[in-house]
Amino acid sequence: MQIVIDYSGTWQGTITNGSNIRTIDGAGTATFDISSPVFPVSVNVQKKDESGQMLTVKILQKGVIIKTESTLAANGAVTATVSA
């Protein structure tokens, strides 16, 4: 499973894999691998700026997008969750 964060600015958030919570922080596009997903898997990401640019979170399973969420809001946040 992969988590892809796509945003031109800076962002921060968490990836929850079962009971494990990982803090993430970055800029631009980033990909995070989850080698042994424990459902539910949830991603919460928030912009660290007031840009009106699109922030998108994608969850992929075997290269196929199974969940995607986006926001254009300034300081906007998105949450994407998959249960299986």
GUKOL-139872 format. One line per 2 residues: number of its first residue (from 1); for each residue x, z, y of C-alpha. Coordinates in Angstrom, 2 decimals. Each point is the difference from the previous one (the first is absolute). Layout:
REM residues N
NUM = X/Z/Y | ...
***
This chain:
REM residues 84
1 = 0.00/0.00/0.00 | 1.18/-0.74/3.52
3 = -1.05/1.20/3.43 | 0.65/-2.41/2.89
5 = -0.15/1.13/3.63 | -0.12/-2.90/2.45
7 = 0.27/0.77/3.71 | 2.26/-1.26/2.79
9 = 0.49/3.48/1.52 | 0.80/3.47/-1.31
11 = -2.22/1.95/-2.38 | -0.17/3.15/-2.11
13 = -2.11/1.26/-2.84 | -0.28/1.19/-3.57
15 = -0.33/-1.41/-3.49 | -1.88/2.23/-2.44
17 = 0.59/-0.73/-3.68 | -2.10/2.47/-1.98
19 = 1.18/3.39/1.30 | 3.29/-1.33/1.41
21 = 0.11/-0.66/3.75 | 2.77/-2.11/1.52
23 = 0.54/-0.17/3.76 | 0.85/-3.47/1.31
25 = 1.26/-1.07/3.40 | 1.16/-3.39/1.17
27 = -0.27/-3.12/2.11 | -1.02/-3.54/-0.83
29 = -0.83/-0.97/-3.57 | 0.94/2.33/-2.86
31 = -0.70/0.04/-3.73 | -0.16/3.12/-2.16
33 = 0.03/-0.13/-3.80 | -1.99/2.38/-2.16
35 = 1.39/-0.35/-3.50 | -2.46/2.37/-1.72
37 = -3.23/0.18/1.99 | -2.19/3.06/-0.50
39 = -3.48/-0.72/1.31 | -1.36/0.29/2.52
41 = 2.75/-1.61/2.08 | -0.60/0.26/3.73
43 = 1.90/-1.24/3.03 | -0.59/1.26/3.52
45 = 1.98/-1.64/2.83 | -0.25/0.44/3.77
47 = 1.53/-1.98/2.85 | 2.49/1.94/2.12
49 = -0.85/-2.06/3.09 | -2.95/-1.31/1.97
51 = 0.41/-3.64/-1.02 | -3.02/-2.15/-0.68
53 = 1.91/-1.82/-2.75 | -1.33/-0.03/-3.57
55 = 1.12/2.76/-2.38 | -0.70/-0.91/-3.62
57 = 0.43/2.00/-3.21 | -0.10/-1.81/-3.34
59 = 0.03/1.43/-3.50 | 1.16/-2.44/-2.67
61 = -0.16/0.22/-3.79 | 2.19/-2.50/-1.89
63 = 0.36/-2.06/3.18 | -3.75/-0.22/0.67
65 = -1.54/1.66/3.06 | -2.59/2.48/-1.26
67 = -0.67/1.76/3.32 | 0.66/-0.83/3.65
69 = -0.93/1.81/3.22 | 0.83/-0.86/3.63
71 = -0.44/1.20/3.57 | 0.60/-1.38/3.49
73 = -0.66/3.30/1.79 | 2.65/1.60/2.22
75 = 1.56/2.89/-1.96 | -2.30/-1.17/-2.81
77 = 0.15/1.25/-3.58 | -1.00/-1.53/-3.30
79 = -0.62/1.47/-3.43 | -0.03/-1.99/-3.23
81 = -0.82/1.61/-3.35 | -0.22/-1.33/-3.54
83 = -1.41/1.95/-2.92 | 1.25/-2.10/-2.90
***
